[in-house]
């Protein structure tokens, strides 16, 4: 499993990232983003609105475990970040969080040496 904080920081440095809830909502509506990350203290009405847009456009969304100030610190920003949208991940592996994991039991039982 990748480190979420490191993945976000790398995406901010090397990829294309937009900050702010309005930007996240707009990118979710158009589907022009690969991942939306919301802070845990994002206002409920805004969170529901962005979740709804993400479901309609099939954009994955992650709830960051920290507050908007924690998310800002990870991004290296001097202002609160309640939401960010990652349009291009750059050198980051943050998009791997949205991929379904392969079942490990199938690999182990496929060996056949018993």
For each residue, the residues with C-beta under 8 A, 3 or more apart:
1:
2: 6 7 93 94 96 97
3: 6 7
4: 7 8 62 64 65 94 97
5: 8 9 74
6: 2 3 9 10
7: 2 3 4 10 11 92 93 94 97
8: 4 5 11 12 37 64 71 74 75 84 92 94
9: 5 6 12 13 74 75 76
10: 6 7 13 14 15 90 91 92 93 94
11: 7 8 14 15 17 86 89 90 92 94
12: 8 9 15 17 75 76 84
13: 9 10 76 90 91
14: 10 11 90 91 92
15: 10 11 12 86 87 88 89 90 91 92
16: 86 87 88 90
17: 11 12 75 84 85 86 87
18: 23 24 27 33 84 85 87
19: 23 75 77 81 83 84
20: 23 24 81 82 83 84
21: 24 25 42 46 50 82 83
22: 25 26
23: 18 19 20 26 27 83 85
24: 18 20 21 27 28 33 36 38 50 83 84 85
25: 21 22 28 29 46 49 50 53 83
26: 22 23 29 30
27: 18 23 24 30 31 32 33 36 59 85 87
28: 24 25 31 33 36 50 53 54 57 59 61 85
29: 25 26 53 56 57
30: 26 27 57
31: 27 28 57 58 59
32: 27 87
33: 18 24 27 28 36 59 85 86 87
34: 59 60 86 87 88 89 95 98
35: 59 60 61 62 85 86 89 94 95 97 98
36: 24 27 28 33 50 54 59 60 61 62 83 84 85 86
37: 8 61 62 63 64 71 83 84 85 86
38: 24 42 47 50 61 62 63 64 82 83
39: 42 63 64 66 67 68 70 71 80 81 82 83
40: 63 64 65 66 67
41: 67 68 82
42: 21 38 39 46 47 50 68 82 83
43: 46 47 82
44: 47 48
45: 48 49
46: 21 25 42 43 49 50 82 83
47: 38 42 43 44 50 51
48: 44 45 51 52
49: 25 45 46 52 53
50: 21 24 25 28 36 38 42 46 47 53 54 61 83
51: 47 48 54 55 61
52: 48 49 55 56
53: 25 28 29 49 50 56 57 59
54: 28 36 50 51 57 58 59 60 61
55: 51 52 58
56: 29 52 53
57: 28 29 30 31 53 54
58: 31 54 55
59: 27 28 31 33 34 35 36 53 54
60: 34 35 36 54 97 98
61: 28 35 36 37 38 50 51 54
62: 4 35 36 37 38 97 98
63: 37 38 39 40
64: 4 8 37 38 39 40 70 71
65: 4 40 70
66: 39 40 69 70 71 74
67: 39 40 41 70 71
68: 39 41 42 71 72 80 81 82
69: 66 72 73 80
70: 39 64 65 66 67 73 74
71: 8 37 39 64 66 67 68 74 75 80 81 82 84
72: 68 69 75 77 78 79 80 81
73: 69 70 76 77
74: 5 8 9 66 70 71
75: 8 9 12 17 19 71 72 81 84
76: 9 12 13 73
77: 19 72 73 81
78: 72
79: 72
80: 39 68 69 71 72
81: 19 20 39 68 71 72 75 77 84
82: 20 21 38 39 41 42 43 46 68 71
83: 19 20 21 23 24 25 36 37 38 39 42 46 50
84: 8 12 17 18 19 20 24 36 37 71 75 81
85: 17 18 23 24 27 28 33 35 36 37
86: 11 15 16 17 33 34 35 36 37 89 92 94 95
87: 15 16 17 18 27 32 33 34
88: 15 16 34
89: 11 15 34 35 86 92 93 94 95
90: 10 11 13 14 15 16
91: 10 13 14 15
92: 7 8 10 11 14 15 86 89 95
93: 2 7 10 89 96
94: 2 4 7 8 10 11 35 86 89 97
95: 34 35 86 89 92 98 99
96: 2 93 99
97: 2 4 7 35 60 62 94
98: 34 35 60 62 95
99: 95 96
100:
101:
102: 106 107
103: 106 107
104: 107 108
105: 108 109
106: 102 103 109 110
107: 102 103 104 110
108: 104 105 111
109: 105 106
110: 106 107
111: 108
112:
113:
114:
